[in-house]
């Protein structure tokens, strides 16, 4: 899970790393505990590559057929999804909570392809505190962006509001079904959600829900044993406005901030966690 305004790669091992918001052994540490910027910075600083470096499979499945435009990668982590999108012609705003993750992502992009790197703007932001401004993105992708349940409606509403008319909202998360199977990451139960819950705040007059599914995905448990985990997948298209509607607002998220500059505030994370 390249996650809180981070990257969206698959982890080196899907289920083996305790996440912020859990105890060292996966026990609850209180609602939202450990999901601040400091916890994510520490998590990235104390490990090498946190995620696999591959784009998340649900993003690949859903975005491959889309015409490229402007994309918001909410919770970009180490940047695998942002690079994948840029390689397919998208101009990407990649947002994450941790400057360590953003520095790592920007360095990888510059090393792999300076041309692709020019198509990506790296932004440190807390989408819970500073939601995207204006409906300016043809694709808004949030892969495994898990926040406390009380904060989730506002965060998802902010992401939806950033989608341009005719654009696509793609939200993917760990499904509560993983709690029973034991194959998913060690997240607090309240952090998990279904596709139906993710879609609940979308007005049918403004949105066409194309997909709201629970999808199985192969992974490994903490012992390396093959298991099946379940993703909640929401794909929704924003309806085009009528002729009387005003033009869409700016696509600015927040002013771009160098990854080494002072913090804005936490929000997402990356990868098929």
C-alpha positions as CSV (number, residue, x, y, z in Angstrom):
1,X,0.0,0.0,0.0
2,X,1.9,3.0,-1.1
3,X,-0.7,5.1,1.0
4,X,-1.5,8.6,2.9
5,X,-1.0,10.9,0.0
6,X,1.7,8.5,-1.1
7,X,2.7,6.0,-3.6
8,X,0.6,3.1,-4.7
9,X,2.8,0.1,-5.2
10,X,2.4,-3.4,-4.0
11,X,4.4,-4.2,-0.9
12,X,7.4,-6.4,-1.0
13,X,5.3,-8.7,1.0
14,X,1.6,-7.9,1.0
15,X,0.9,-8.6,4.6
16,X,4.1,-8.7,6.7
17,X,4.6,-5.1,7.8
18,X,2.8,-3.6,10.8
19,X,1.1,-0.4,9.6
20,X,0.7,2.9,11.5
21,X,-2.5,2.6,13.4
22,X,-1.7,-0.9,14.8
23,X,0.6,-2.1,17.5
24,X,3.9,-3.8,16.8
25,X,2.0,-7.1,16.8
26,X,-1.0,-5.8,14.9
27,X,-3.0,-4.9,17.9
28,X,-5.0,-1.7,18.0
29,X,-3.3,1.5,19.2
30,X,-6.4,3.6,19.2
31,X,-8.5,5.1,16.4
32,X,-6.1,6.9,14.0
33,X,-3.1,6.3,16.2
34,X,0.1,6.3,14.3
35,X,-1.4,7.8,11.1
36,X,0.3,11.2,11.5
37,X,3.2,12.4,9.4
38,X,5.9,11.4,12.0
39,X,4.8,7.8,12.0
40,X,4.9,7.5,8.2
41,X,8.2,9.3,8.0
42,X,9.7,6.8,10.6
43,X,8.3,3.9,8.7
44,X,9.9,5.0,5.5
45,X,13.2,6.0,7.1
46,X,13.7,2.7,8.9
47,X,13.2,0.5,5.7
48,X,14.6,0.4,2.2
49,X,12.0,0.0,-0.5
50,X,8.7,-0.3,1.4
51,X,6.7,-1.4,-1.6
52,X,7.3,-3.6,-4.6
53,X,7.9,-0.9,-7.2
54,X,5.1,-2.2,-9.4
55,X,1.8,-0.4,-10.1
56,X,-1.2,-1.5,-8.2
57,X,-3.2,-4.2,-10.2
58,X,-6.6,-2.5,-9.9
59,X,-5.2,0.8,-11.3
60,X,-3.7,-1.1,-14.2
61,X,-7.0,-2.9,-14.8
62,X,-9.2,0.2,-14.7
63,X,-6.9,2.9,-16.2
64,X,-5.4,1.1,-19.1
65,X,-8.3,1.9,-21.4
66,X,-8.7,5.6,-20.4
67,X,-7.6,8.4,-22.5
68,X,-4.7,10.2,-20.7
69,X,-5.3,13.6,-19.2
70,X,-4.6,15.0,-15.7
71,X,-4.4,12.5,-12.9
72,X,-4.3,12.8,-9.1
73,X,-2.5,9.9,-7.4
74,X,-3.8,10.3,-3.8
75,X,-1.4,8.5,-1.5
76,X,1.4,8.0,-4.0
77,X,4.0,6.5,-1.6
78,X,7.1,5.6,-3.6
79,X,5.6,6.6,-6.9
80,X,5.0,3.4,-8.8
81,X,1.5,4.3,-9.9
82,X,2.5,7.8,-10.8
83,X,5.3,6.6,-13.0
84,X,3.0,4.0,-14.7
85,X,0.5,6.8,-15.4
86,X,3.1,9.2,-16.7
87,X,4.5,6.5,-19.0
88,X,1.0,6.3,-20.6
89,X,0.8,10.0,-21.3
90,X,-0.9,11.3,-18.1
91,X,0.2,14.5,-16.3
92,X,0.2,13.4,-12.7
93,X,-0.1,15.2,-9.4
94,X,1.3,12.7,-6.9
95,X,0.4,13.6,-3.3
96,X,1.7,12.0,-0.1
97,X,2.0,12.7,3.6
98,X,5.6,11.7,4.0
99,X,8.4,13.8,2.5
100,X,10.7,10.7,2.7
101,X,8.4,8.8,0.4
102,X,8.2,11.7,-2.0
103,X,12.0,12.2,-2.1
104,X,12.3,8.5,-2.8
105,X,9.7,8.6,-5.6
106,X,11.1,11.7,-7.2
107,X,14.6,10.2,-7.2
108,X,13.4,7.1,-8.8
109,X,11.5,9.0,-11.5
110,X,14.5,11.2,-12.3
111,X,16.8,8.1,-12.4
112,X,14.5,6.0,-14.6
113,X,13.3,8.7,-17.1
114,X,13.8,12.5,-16.9
115,X,11.1,12.9,-19.5
116,X,8.6,11.0,-17.4
117,X,9.7,12.9,-14.3
118,X,8.7,16.1,-16.0
119,X,5.1,14.8,-16.2
120,X,4.8,14.4,-12.5
121,X,4.4,17.0,-9.8
122,X,5.2,15.7,-6.3
123,X,3.1,17.4,-3.5
124,X,3.2,16.9,0.2
125,X,-0.3,17.3,1.5
126,X,-2.9,16.0,4.1
127,X,-6.0,15.5,2.0
128,X,-8.0,15.3,5.2
129,X,-7.1,18.9,6.1
130,X,-6.6,20.3,2.6
131,X,-8.7,18.6,0.0
132,X,-8.1,19.1,-3.7
133,X,-9.3,22.5,-5.0
134,X,-11.5,22.4,-8.0
135,X,-12.8,19.7,-10.4
136,X,-9.7,19.5,-12.6
137,X,-8.6,15.8,-12.9
138,X,-9.7,13.3,-15.5
139,X,-8.6,10.6,-13.1
140,X,-8.5,10.6,-9.3
141,X,-6.9,7.4,-8.0
142,X,-6.7,6.5,-4.3
143,X,-5.2,3.0,-3.8
144,X,-5.4,1.7,-0.2
145,X,-5.9,5.1,1.3
146,X,-7.1,4.0,4.7
147,X,-8.1,6.7,7.3
148,X,-10.1,6.5,10.5
149,X,-13.8,5.8,9.7
150,X,-14.9,9.2,11.1
151,X,-12.6,11.0,8.6
152,X,-13.3,8.8,5.6
153,X,-16.5,10.5,4.2
154,X,-14.8,13.9,4.1
155,X,-11.6,12.6,2.5
156,X,-13.5,10.6,-0.1
157,X,-15.8,13.6,-0.8
158,X,-12.8,15.8,-1.4
159,X,-11.4,13.3,-3.8
160,X,-14.7,13.1,-5.7
161,X,-14.9,16.8,-5.9
162,X,-11.5,16.9,-7.7
163,X,-12.8,14.8,-10.6
164,X,-13.5,16.8,-13.8
165,X,-16.9,16.3,-15.6
166,X,-16.6,13.1,-17.6
167,X,-13.6,12.0,-15.4
168,X,-13.1,8.8,-13.4
169,X,-12.9,8.3,-9.6
170,X,-11.1,5.1,-8.7
171,X,-11.0,4.1,-5.0
172,X,-9.4,0.8,-3.9
173,X,-9.0,-0.5,-0.4
174,X,-8.6,-3.5,1.8
175,X,-12.0,-5.2,2.3
176,X,-13.3,-6.1,5.8
177,X,-13.5,-9.7,4.5
178,X,-9.7,-9.9,5.0
179,X,-10.3,-9.8,8.8
180,X,-11.8,-13.3,8.7
181,X,-9.3,-14.7,6.3
182,X,-6.2,-13.3,8.1
183,X,-4.5,-12.6,4.8
184,X,-4.8,-8.8,4.7
185,X,-2.6,-6.1,6.4
186,X,-2.8,-5.5,10.1
187,X,-5.1,-2.5,10.1
188,X,-7.7,-1.6,12.6
189,X,-11.1,-3.0,11.5
190,X,-12.6,0.6,11.3
191,X,-10.0,1.5,8.7
192,X,-11.3,-1.1,6.2
193,X,-14.3,-0.4,4.0
194,X,-16.5,-1.9,1.2
195,X,-17.0,-0.5,-2.2
196,X,-20.6,0.3,-1.3
197,X,-19.4,2.4,1.6
198,X,-17.0,4.3,-0.6
199,X,-19.8,5.0,-3.1
200,X,-22.3,6.1,-0.4
201,X,-21.5,9.8,-0.7
202,X,-21.8,10.0,-4.4
203,X,-25.0,11.7,-5.7
204,X,-26.6,9.6,-8.5
205,X,-27.5,12.9,-10.2
206,X,-23.8,13.7,-10.6
207,X,-22.2,10.2,-10.8
208,X,-22.6,7.0,-12.7
209,X,-21.2,4.1,-10.6
210,X,-19.6,1.8,-13.1
211,X,-18.1,-0.7,-10.7
212,X,-18.6,-1.4,-7.0
213,X,-17.1,-4.8,-6.4
214,X,-15.2,-7.0,-4.0
215,X,-12.3,-8.5,-6.0
216,X,-10.1,-11.4,-4.9
217,X,-6.3,-11.0,-5.3
218,X,-3.5,-13.5,-4.7
219,X,-1.0,-12.6,-1.9
220,X,1.1,-14.2,0.8
221,X,0.5,-14.2,4.5
222,X,3.2,-13.4,7.1
223,X,4.7,-16.9,6.8
224,X,4.9,-16.8,3.0
225,X,1.9,-19.1,2.5
226,X,-0.3,-18.2,-0.6
227,X,-3.6,-16.7,0.4
228,X,-6.4,-14.8,-1.2
229,X,-7.1,-11.2,-0.1
230,X,-10.0,-9.0,-1.1
231,X,-10.0,-5.5,-2.5
232,X,-13.0,-3.1,-2.4
233,X,-13.1,-1.5,-5.8
234,X,-15.1,1.6,-6.7
235,X,-15.1,3.1,-10.2
236,X,-17.4,6.0,-10.8
237,X,-17.7,8.5,-13.7
238,X,-18.7,12.1,-13.1
239,X,-21.6,13.1,-15.3
240,X,-21.0,16.0,-17.6
241,X,-22.8,19.2,-16.6
242,X,-25.7,20.7,-18.5
243,X,-25.2,23.6,-20.9
244,X,-26.1,26.1,-18.2
245,X,-23.3,24.9,-15.9
246,X,-20.3,27.0,-15.4
247,X,-16.8,26.0,-16.5
248,X,-14.8,23.7,-14.2
249,X,-12.6,25.2,-11.6
250,X,-8.8,25.0,-11.5
251,X,-7.1,21.7,-11.1
252,X,-4.7,22.9,-8.4
253,X,-4.4,20.5,-5.5
254,X,-2.3,22.6,-3.2
255,X,0.7,24.7,-4.2
256,X,3.5,22.3,-5.1
257,X,6.0,21.9,-2.2
258,X,9.5,20.5,-2.7
259,X,9.6,17.2,-0.8
260,X,12.4,18.6,1.5
261,X,10.4,21.7,2.4
262,X,8.3,22.3,5.5
263,X,5.3,19.9,6.0
264,X,1.9,20.7,4.9
265,X,0.2,17.8,6.7
266,X,-0.5,14.0,6.3
267,X,-3.1,12.2,4.3
268,X,-2.5,9.1,2.2
269,X,-0.3,6.2,1.2
270,X,0.6,3.9,-1.7
271,X,0.6,0.4,-3.1
272,X,-1.3,-2.9,-3.1
273,X,-0.6,-3.2,0.6
